[in-house]
């Protein structure tokens, strides 16, 4: 599965905490946009994810896209309010028994 959008997504194994992490960073192209255009493109990205979720037959890809969509939707109000520094990495931790573990081990997120 490849997810293209306003941010990059990397899966990291944190050996200190024994947890898997999603690292999200906004792309330079997205950061360079005017605030209104960022919001417009971000909403379009969420909409495109929804369309892609409905079209895919691959359950692992669907679950991975749903995870990214849910995170993106949670970030939207904070992005709209200008509360997220776009040059920093957002880290989402998942425990070793996370239901996302098998999804992430077979997914390629970009």
C-alpha positions in Angstrom: 0.0 0.0 0.0 1.3 3.5 -0.8 -0.3 6.5 0.6 0.5 9.8 -1.1 -0.6 13.0 0.5 0.3 16.1 2.5 2.5 14.2 4.8 4.9 11.3 4.8 4.3 8.3 7.0 7.1 6.1 8.3 6.8 3.1 10.6 9.5 2.9 13.3 10.3 0.2 15.7 11.2 1.9 19.0 13.5 -0.5 20.8 13.5 1.6 24.0 9.7 1.3 24.5 9.2 -1.9 22.4 6.4 -0.1 20.6 5.8 0.5 17.0 5.4 4.2 16.0 3.9 6.0 13.0 6.0 9.1 12.3 4.0 11.7 10.2 5.8 14.7 8.7 4.3 17.3 6.4 5.9 17.5 3.0 7.9 20.6 2.0 5.5 21.2 -0.8 2.5 21.2 1.6 4.3 23.5 4.1 5.0 26.0 1.3 1.3 26.5 0.5 -0.9 29.3 1.8 -2.9 28.3 4.8 -6.3 28.3 2.9 -4.8 26.1 0.2 -3.3 23.7 2.8 -6.8 23.2 4.3 -8.4 22.7 0.9 -5.8 20.2 -0.2 -5.9 18.4 3.2 -9.7 18.0 3.0 -9.4 16.7 -0.6 -6.8 14.2 0.7 -9.2 12.9 3.3 -11.9 12.6 0.7 -9.5 10.8 -1.7 -8.6 8.4 1.1 -12.3 7.6 1.6 -12.7 6.9 -2.2 -9.7 4.7 -2.2 -10.9 2.8 0.8 -14.2 2.0 -0.9 -12.4 0.9 -4.1 -9.8 -1.5 -2.7 -10.4 -5.2 -2.2 -7.1 -5.7 -0.2 -8.1 -5.8 3.5 -4.6 -4.9 4.7 -4.5 -1.8 2.5 -8.0 -0.9 3.5 -7.1 -1.0 7.2 -3.9 0.9 6.7 -5.8 3.6 4.8 -8.5 3.7 7.5 -5.8 4.3 10.1 -4.3 7.2 8.2 -7.8 8.6 7.4 -8.7 8.6 11.1 -5.5 10.3 12.1 -5.9 12.8 9.4 -9.4 13.6 10.5 -8.3 14.0 14.1 -5.6 16.4 13.0 -7.9 18.5 10.7 -9.4 20.8 13.4 -5.9 21.5 14.8 -4.6 22.2 11.3 -7.5 24.6 10.6 -6.8 26.4 13.9 -3.1 26.7 13.1 -2.1 24.7 16.1 0.2 22.2 14.4 3.8 23.2 13.7 4.1 21.8 10.2 7.9 21.4 10.4 7.7 19.0 13.3 7.1 15.2 13.3 3.9 13.8 14.7 4.4 10.5 16.5 1.6 8.0 17.0 2.6 5.1 19.4 1.1 1.7 19.1 1.7 -1.0 21.7 3.2 -4.4 20.9 -0.2 -6.1 20.9 -1.8 -3.5 18.7 -4.3 -4.7 16.1 -2.4 -2.5 13.6 0.8 -4.6 14.1 0.0 -7.2 11.3 -1.3 -4.4 9.0 1.8 -2.3 9.4 4.2 -5.3 9.0 2.8 -6.0 5.5 2.2 -2.4 4.4 4.5 0.1 2.7 3.6 3.6 3.7 5.1 6.6 2.1 
